[in-house]
Amino acid sequence: MFYGSTENEHFVGPKPLGEISAQICNSIGPSGTNAEYLFKLADSMREICPEALDEHLITLEKAVKELQLTKNNPNTNGFISNQ
């Protein structure tokens, strides 16, 4: 699990959905792509706690998937979530 705090040098603060989804699509860390992390997080939330709907997470997941499809982003490594 990754916990992002405001003290982290990479913390960017609140941004519009388009900026957040673009950053996720284009970012890769030592453990893989940020898109893959987002999709696995959303899938896990649906599996582990389906009654806890996180609208921001769901909206962000959809925005990143749409961006990947429209821009054919090379950072996806072919990973598209099942959900």
N, C-alpha and C positions, 0 to 999 in steps of 0.2 A: 504494500500500500504506500502511496505517496501522499504526503500532507504538504500542501503549499501554503506557506505563511506569508504575511506581508513583509517580513524581514528577508525573505529569499530574494537574491539579486535578480532572479528571472520573473518575479511577480510583476505583472503589468497593470493590475487593478481592473476596475470595471471597464468594459469596452462594449461597443455594439456587437450584436450577434455575428455580423459579417466579418468583422475583424477577428473575433475569437475563432470562428470556424476556419478562416484562412490560415491563422497561425497554427491551429491544430493540424491542418492538412499538410503544412510545410515543415513541421517540426519532428525531429527524430532525436531520441535520447539513447543512452547506453542499453536500454532494455527493449528498444523497438520504436515504432512510430507512435506518435501521440494519438493518431486516429485509431490505431489498434487498441491502445489503452482505453480510449473513450468508449469504443464499441464493446469491449469486454466488460467494462464497468457497467454500462447500461444493460447488457445481457445478464450480468450477475445480479443487478438490482431487481430485474424482472423475475429472476429465478428464486432468489433468496427472500425477497420481501416485496411481492407483487402489489400488496396493498399500499405501499409507500410510493406514491407517484411523485417523481421529481420532474416537474414540468420543464425546468431549465435544462436538465440533463437530456430529456426526450427531445426538446426543441433543438438543442445543440447537436445531438446525434443525427437528426434529420438534416440539419443544415450542412454538416460535414459530409454526409453521404451524397447529398445533392451536389455539393461542390466537387467532390471526387468524380462524380459521373459527368458533370458538365465540363470540367477542366482536364479530365483524364490524368489526374495527378500522379506522377511517378513515385511518390512517397507512400503509396498505399500498400505496396508489396503484394497487391492482389487480395488484400484482406477486406472483405465486406461482410459485415455482421449478418447473421441469419434473420434477425428480427427486423 
